[in-house]
Amino acid sequence: MSTASVAEIAASDSRTVTVGAVPLTADEVVAVARHGARVALAPEALERVEQTRALVELLADDPRPHYGISTGFGALATTFIAPERRRQLQASLIRSHAAGTGTEVEGEVVRALMLLRLQTLASGRTGVRREVVETYAGLLDAGITPIVREYGSLGCSGDLAPLSHVALAAMGEGDVRVGGADPVPAAQALAAASLPLLVLREKEGLALINGTDGMLGMLLLVIDDLSMLLDTADVAAAMSVESQLGTDAVFAADLMALRPQLGQSASAANLRRMLAGSPLMASHRDPAVCTRVQDAYSLRCSPQVHGAARDTLEHARLIATRELAATVDNPVITLDGRVESNGNFHGAPIAAVLDFLAISIADVASISERRTDRALDAARSNGLPPFLADEVGVDSGLMIAQYSAAGIVSELKRLAVPASVDSIPSSAMQEDHVSMGWAAARKLRRAVDGLTRVLAIELITAARALDLRAPLAPAALTAEARAVVRTAAGGPGADRFLSPEIEGVVELVAAGAVAAVLSEPRGAAGAGRADQEEMGGTGGPSRGIRPPHPPISSGSVQQPRDSGASTHDTSTDDKSEGVDR
């Protein structure tokens, strides 16, 4: 989601991430990929690397063929390669497989896949030399980001083309960016960083490209985005409920406890906290004032929809955490010294959750757009002017902003069509069932951008609707969220050029400025303070406003301590109100 270059964000994280001692965490991957954190190699990892390399060199001298060491690859796995031709074999593998095409992949994605491949190389299970591991660490620390293209990975046998473009750069071929600057030849960048050109030997070409690092890296970055965006969705929903004179009775903790879904409870707690103490909500609690039986689904069921997305996000985090502990290569060197072929490079586990998240994003964006539409319809908004226009008939207000949201939601539904159910055979039918995980990840990143924009439009709409309810005042936290929106988008008034205001709020949402209204120590993914109070969690670091992206919490889901109300619970008022709404 970030468009910032490595150079622009390098100063934002001064940590050093140690590679090879224990599995990387999601937090560490995001820190290196998005925030320019440095990397260091654990001494014990380098010892393991040297030990397994010695075994590979023994097998290289064996007259019997060993896949990837003294043979060709894929459909050519039975072809024996003479010792004097093996270095050429490795270089040819990388050159031929660096066949990506299309738009340049974002720098943060490339850095993530580089770090994840480095973690596998440092495991000592791939058989590469120490020099290979040190070169990849050096590329990351020097801010050298190889240019990788959009298309080329089928999500099986690893992200072959993307990883090959990285390996090609380590060999001093192809183009790179240094700190986000214009492309330069890789050899020039390596020389400037005092990094030697990598000359690959037996097994090393395969080890550099047989991994699911690209799709896993994108999954981890999306988890970071969605942890924040789901809080933002709760903030936007609260503003919509309040400004449309909806009820908060349906969000009561005891009602949520009747259906013990963790994500639903977390979102409902955020909504209760956002709406606590609202004079605007109090103005229509009297049944004599408001006689509607119940709100539309887009208001009433916000916790259920947002919560389902939170639970899907937690499942995705679980799969990602397992993958971070994996060593993905083929063949792999086992702890007892065997060299074994395997299928662990298949991207199915990652591809499935990437598609799950795309479905959840489409659902959250869809209900957000419905809340926006209700605010603009005078027949359903409970007293707001048509399209929130200043002079009805002369001004169109936010009419076309809703069109933009609707168009994005329609696209998000198309992006929710799973990539992982597709497969197309390759490599002369040797690789006859593939995951398409890379494609799932690429469309998911576009979906995250779409959700960001749909939520921004809802926030602009709800903020204007709250203004139009004056002199009734909103709750303290919804007023705070409105103030954040007001730093980029003006309030009610005559029609004006809306696009810059929308783009400004999109930037605020992407930076986490709106979600920061709920920011407190966190436990379960995307859970705000109210959720922590009810779940008894200790949480992780505060998210706050992120420039452009903060690390995510890697904590696991915690079971509810009880079904009681949060500190800001409004259940007393809810019970008296709910019968008549």
LOBA-607406 format. One record per residue (C-alpha): residue in one letter; x, y, z. Coordinates in pm, whole numbers, padded with zeros to 5 digits, always signed. Layout:
<atoms>
AXYZ ...
</atoms>
This chain:
<atoms>
M+00000+00000+00000 S+00293+00228+00068 T+00429+00439-00216 A+00724+00569-00015 S+01072+00472-00127 V+01322+00294+00091 A+01519+00619+00115 E+01215+00808+00240 I+01142+00560+00516 A+01492+00441+00606 A+01521+00681+00899 S+01192+00567+01053 D+01322+00241+01204 S+01669+00221+01358 R+01634-00141+01464 T+01857-00423+01348 V+01681-00750+01267 T+01893-01058+01332 V+01848-01330+01072 G+01912-01699+01130 A+01888-01737+01507 V+01512-01789+01532 P+01228-01752+01278 L+01154-01399+01172 T+00841-01235+01306 A+00583-01048+01100 D+00691-00732+01280 E+01052-00781+01170 V+00961-00842+00807 V+00752-00524+00796 A+01029-00330+00972 V+01284-00424+00707 A+01051-00408+00407 R+00868-00085+00493 H+01079+00099+00744 G+01436+00036+00637 A+01547-00160+00944 R+01894-00310+00904 V+01977-00680+00908 A+02247-00880+01084 L+02341-01247+01044 A+02347-01469+01351 P+02693-01633+01395 E+02535-01974+01453 A+02350-01941+01122 L+02676-01889+00936 E+02820-02197+01105 R+02523-02406+00987 V+02560-02268+00636 E+02926-02372+00620 Q+02852-02721+00752 T+02584-02799+00496 R+02786-02645+00215 A+03060-02898+00285 L+02807-03176+00228 V+02695-03026-00104 E+03053-03013-00226 L+03098-03381-00139 L+02787-03469-00339 A+02905-03254-00627 D+03208-03486-00659 D+02987-03799-00652 P+02963-03968-00995 R+02596-04044-00918 P+02355-03763-01015 H+02198-03552-00740 Y+01909-03324-00832 G+01998-02956-00840 I+02362-03030-00766 S+02478-03229-01067 T+02161-03239-01278 G+01939-03004-01474 F+01613-02867-01336 G+01240-02928-01368 A+01171-03146-01672 L+01551-03178-01718 A+01603-03329-01373 T+01744-03653-01516 T+02010-03481-01727 F+02359-03519-01573 I+02575-03207-01594 A+02953-03241-01607 P+03147-03059-01330 E+03306-02808-01567 R+02961-02695-01685 R+02788-02651-01351 R+02869-02286-01288 Q+02732-02208-01630 L+02426-02416-01540 Q+02357-02201-01233 A+02403-01873-01419 S+02188-01995-01707 L+01915-02097-01465 I+01895-01746-01319 R+01919-01567-01654 S+01651-01778-01818 H+01418-01764-01520 A+01446-01385-01484 A+01171-01360-01742 G+00928-01134-01561 T+00727-00880-01753 G+00482-00602-01681 T+00470-00322-01426 E+00754-00287-01177 V+00674-00444-00840 E+00680-00214-00535 G+01009-00182-00351 E+00861-00293-00019 V+00749-00621-00176 V+01093-00686-00322 R+01261-00613+00010 A+01020-00847+00190 L+01088-01136-00047 M+01464-01071-00024 L+01456-01087+00355 L+01244-01402+00358 R+01475-01574+00111 L+01771-01467+00325 Q+01607-01630+00627 T+01582-01960+00439 L+01940-01933+00312 A+02059-01872+00668 S+01877-02182+00792 G+02160-02407+00676 R+01914-02631+00496 T+01979-02506+00141 G+02348-02582+00092 V+02461-02240-00028 R+02796-02086+00059 R+02843-01824+00326 E+02914-01567+00053 V+02563-01603-00085 V+02404-01532+00253 E+02629-01233+00315 T+02555-01090-00031 Y+02179-01090+00028 A+02222-00925+00367 G+02449-00669+00204 L+02195-00587-00066 L+01928-00516+00195 D+02151-00300+00411 A+02274-00101+00111 G+01915-00027+00006 I+01973-00202-00327 T+01635-00316-00457 P+01634-00523-00777 I+01369-00438-01033 V+01110-00717-01037 R+00822-00735-01283 E+00454-00803-01221 Y+00412-01130-01409 G+00622-01446-01398 S+00524-01647-01092 L+00267-01926-01089 G+00304-01968-00713 C+00466-02308-00741 S+00828-02421-00759 G+00859-02094-00573 D+00809-01740-00700 L+01057-01830-00971 A+01072-01522-01192 P+01058-01261-00912 L+01329-01437-00710 S+01537-01485-01024 H+01540-01109-01087 V+01683-01065-00737 A+01945-01336-00789 L+02035-01181-01125 A+02107-00850-00954 A+02331-01028-00701 M+02526-01159-01000 G+02570-00800-01119 E+02319-00822-01405 G+01992-00641-01468 D+01883-00313-01310 V+01824-00204-00952 R+01712+00098-00757 V+01925+00230-00473 G+01718+00394-00201 G+01432+00450-00442 A+01638+00647-00695 D+01628+00598-01071 P+01729+00255-01204 V+02100+00184-01242 P+02288-00126-01360 A+02321-00381-01082 A+02698-00412-01125 Q+02736-00038-01072 A+02527-00043-00754 L+02713-00343-00610 A+03049-00180-00679 A+02938+00143-00508 A+02834-00063-00203 S+03162-00262-00208 L+02969-00584-00265 P+03140-00846-00486 L+02950-00995-00780 L+02806-01331-00686 V+02936-01626-00892 L+02697-01915-00829 R+02810-02270-00770 E+02635-02607-00737 K+02286-02598-00587 E+02289-02221-00531 G+02074-02116-00826 L+01788-02337-00713 A+01826-02227-00351 L+01784-01864-00453 I+01456-01910-00640 N+01270-02209-00491 G+01064-02021-00233 T+00721-01873-00168 D+00882-01555-00037 G+00706-01310-00266 M+00354-01420-00184 L+00436-01455+00186 G+00593-01110+00193 M+00284-00958+00036 L+00061-01145+00281 L+00254-01001+00576 L+00232-00648+00434 V-00143-00685+00379 I-00188-00811+00734 D-00019-00491+00848 D-00256-00285+00636 L-00574-00464+00736 S-00495-00457+01107 M-00523-00081+01076 L-00799-00060+00815 L-01041-00271+01017 D-01006-00028+01307 T-01066+00252+01055 A-01381+00073+00937 D-01510+00065+01296 V-01442+00436+01335 A-01624+00513+01009 A-01919+00291+01104 A-01955+00463+01439 M-01962+00804+01271 S-02224+00680+01024 V-02445+00528+01293 E-02426+00846+01499 S-02485+01089+01214 Q-02775+00886+01074 L-02946+00869+01416 G-02895+00496+01446 T-02894+00301+01769 D-02599+00168+01965 A-02823-00071+02161 V-02747-00352+01916 F-02376-00332+02000 A-02425-00416+02370 A-02173-00660+02515 D-02437-00904+02640 L-02587-00926+02292 M-02244-00990+02143 A-02186-01266+02400 L-02484-01454+02257 R-02268-01519+01951 P-01913-01568+02079 Q-01723-01469+01767 L-01407-01287+01870 G-01389-01048+01577 Q-01751-00944+01615 S-01701-00870+01983 A-01390-00665+01909 S-01566-00450+01650 A-01872-00401+01870 A-01649-00293+02157 N-01484-00037+01931 L-01824+00095+01825 R-01940+00125+02184 R-01626+00310+02277 M-01652+00546+01981 L-02013+00633+02064 A-01981+00656+02442 G-02122+00975+02592 S-02263+01107+02265 P-02513+01393+02309 L-02627+01324+01955 M-02709+00962+02042 A-02880+01072+02364 S-03102+01313+02172 H-03312+01034+02026 R-03312+00768+02296 D-03663+00871+02408 P-03918+00645+02229 A-04144+00945+02190 V-03875+01110+01976 C-03769+00809+01767 T-04010+00526+01697 R-03816+00324+01438 V-03807-00043+01533 Q-03457-00121+01407 D-03182+00009+01181 A-03088-00115+00837 Y-02835-00397+00817 S-02553-00171+00702 L-02570+00007+01040 R-02693-00269+01268 C-02470-00548+01137 S-02144-00356+01109 P-01976-00557+01391 Q-02079-00885+01232 V-01932-00794+00892 H-01621-00624+01026 G-01580-00902+01279 A-01588-01173+01014 A-01304-00992+00842 R-01113-00973+01171 D-01148-01347+01223 T-01033-01414+00867 L-00737-01187+00931 E-00647-01388+01240 H-00652-01710+01037 A-00428-01548+00778 R-00191-01439+01054 L-00176-01796+01183 I-00083-01932+00839 A+00174-01656+00791 T+00332-01729+01129 R+00369-02094+01038 E+00525-02001+00705 L+00773-01773+00880 A+00897-02081+01065 A+00932-02280+00742 T+01238-02360+00531 V+01122-02373+00171 D+01365-02514-00086 N+01394-02811-00321 P+01596-03019-00273 V+01650-02953+00097 I+01929-03073+00325 T+01783-03243+00632 L+01921-03228+00984 D+02074-03575+00943 G+02248-03478+00620 R+02014-03620+00355 V+01942-03428+00036 E+01573-03475-00032 S+01330-03352-00295 N+00997-03224-00163 G+00693-03017-00251 N+00712-02750+00018 F+00754-02480-00246 H+00387-02514-00342 G+00205-02195-00250 A-00139-02344-00174 P-00147-02259+00201 I-00061-01895+00136 A-00270-01859-00180 A-00587-01970-00001 V-00566-01711+00276 L-00473-01439+00028 D-00800-01513-00148 F-00991-01529+00182 L-00872-01177+00264 A-00978-01045-00076 I-01330-01173-00005 S-01334-01007+00337 I-01210-00678+00194 A-01489-00677-00064 D-01745-00738+00210 V-01617-00463+00441 A-01598-00215+00153 S-01947-00309+00039 I-02111-00239+00376 S-01913+00085+00404 E-02045+00206+00068 R-02400+00116+00175 R-02363+00333+00487 T-02239+00617+00267 D-02533+00579+00031 R-02785+00590+00317 A-02640+00918+00441 L-02695+01076+00098 D-03054+00957+00050 A-03302+01198+00209 A-03558+00918+00231 R-03331+00711+00457 S-03095+00953+00631 N-03339+01075+00899 G-03346+01443+00823 L-03022+01510+00635 P-03040+01710+00309 P-03021+01519-00020 F-02659+01424-00096 L-02560+01648+00197 A-02573+01937-00050 D-02559+02299+00062 E-02821+02439-00177 V-03034+02148-00291 G-03094+02163-00666 V-02796+02386-00730 D-02538+02178-00547 S-02479+01804-00594 G-02296+01760-00264 L-02132+01420-00229 M-02339+01250-00500 I-02046+01154-00723 A-01818+01068-00433 Q-02062+00783-00370 Y-02035+00688-00739 S-01661+00653-00691 A-01711+00430-00388 A-01966+00220-00576 G-01730+00177-00870 I-01450+00063-00640 V-01678-00182-00461 S-01778-00331-00793 E-01412-00382-00879 L-01343-00530-00537 K-01608-00794-00603 R-01422-00890-00919 L-01092-00895-00730 A-01253-01128-00474 V-01278-01405-00735 P-01021-01656-00605 A-00697-01702-00796 S-00609-02013-00598 V-00884-02223-00759 D-00709-02185-01094 S-00412-02382-01218 I-00225-02388-01546 P+00039-02653-01617 S+00398-02563-01700 S+00746-02709-01752 A+00638-02979-01997 M+00372-03101-01749 Q+00625-03161-01471 E+00470-02871-01282 D+00112-02966-01360 H-00072-02810-01065 V+00020-02464-00942 S-00120-02232-00673 M-00138-01892-00848 G-00051-01747-00507 W+00154-01462-00651 A-00146-01353-00859 A-00367-01377-00549 A-00127-01150-00363 R-00101-00896-00642 K-00478-00850-00670 L-00507-00841-00292 R-00277-00539-00276 R-00505-00363-00522 A-00802-00460-00307 V-00639-00303+00000 D-00603+00022-00192 G-00970+00006-00291 L-01086-00049+00066 T-00874+00246+00179 R-01053+00472-00070 V-01403+00347+00010 L-01347+00407+00381 A-01210+00755+00308 I-01529+00843+00122 E-01745+00714+00408 L-01541+00921+00654 I-01587+01237+00446 T-01960+01169+00424 A-02007+01090+00791 A-01801+01390+00899 R-02018+01622+00690 A-02334+01457+00822 L-02217+01511+01180 D-02160+01879+01101 L-02513+01904+00964 R-02654+01770+01293 A-02533+02081+01478 P-02602+02213+01735 L-02617+01853+01859 A-02265+01740+01941 P-02110+01404+01857 A-01923+01180+02099 A-01572+01277+02200 L-01403+01013+01985 T-01619+01059+01676 A-01551+01432+01707 E-01181+01350+01720 A-01211+01139+01406 R-01400+01420+01234 A-01120+01658+01327 V-00868+01427+01159 V-01080+01425+00843 R-01104+01804+00857 T-00725+01834+00818 A-00771+01724+00456 A-01138+01780+00369 G-01357+02079+00441 G-01701+02075+00597 P-02044+02155+00449 G-02075+02432+00196 A-02116+02507-00171 D-01987+02252-00420 R-01613+02251-00472 F-01341+02037-00633 L-01375+01716-00433 S-01101+01495-00575 P-00812+01657-00383 E-01007+01628-00058 I-01076+01261-00121 E-00711+01195-00200 G-00610+01381+00113 V-00833+01166+00335 V-00711+00853+00154 E-00359+00950+00260 L-00475+01000+00619 V-00643+00660+00623 A-00340+00488+00471 A-00113+00652+00727 G-00324+00521+01015 A-00430+00867+01131 V-00798+00774+01160 A-00734+00437+01323 A-00516+00620+01575 V-00836+00746+01737 L-00867+00393+01875 S-00495+00335+01925 E-00394+00176+02251 P-00192-00138+02333 R-00326-00422+02122 G-00360-00797+02147 A-00573-00965+01883 A-00530-00840+01529 G-00690-00505+01473 A-00847-00486+01819 G-00875-00145+01980 R-00860-00053+02349 A-01220-00144+02420 D-01150-00493+02291 Q-00848-00522+02519 E-01052-00416+02820 E-01307-00690+02753 M-01061-00960+02649 G-00815-00903+02930 G-00525-00877+02684 T-00198-00703+02741 G-00155-00603+02377 G+00147-00495+02180 P+00294-00160+02081 S+00060+00128+02017 R-00014+00175+01650 G-00055+00552+01648 I-00018+00755+01331 R+00213+00570+01099 P+00446+00741+00853 P+00375+00556+00630 H+00329+00217+00802 P+00389+00095+01160 P+00475-00260+01264 I+00192-00500+01333 S+00121-00686+01650 S+00217-01051+01630 G+00008-01151+01931 S-00233-01440+01903 V-00607-01424+01956 Q-00699-01423+02322 Q-01015-01579+02457 P-01260-01342+02624 R-01215-01317+02998 D-01588-01268+03039 S-01881-01123+02853 G-01905-00809+03060 A-01911-00458+02928 S-01606-00247+02853 T-01509+00056+03058 H-01708+00268+02815 D-02004+00032+02787 T-02343+00192+02725 S-02553-00115+02796 T-02768+00057+03059 D-02897+00305+02805 D-02902+00038+02538 K-03150-00177+02724 S-03398+00103+02773 E-03367+00205+02412 G-03358-00124+02229 V-03726-00221+02272 D-03844+00083+02083 R-03590+00081+01803 
</atoms>
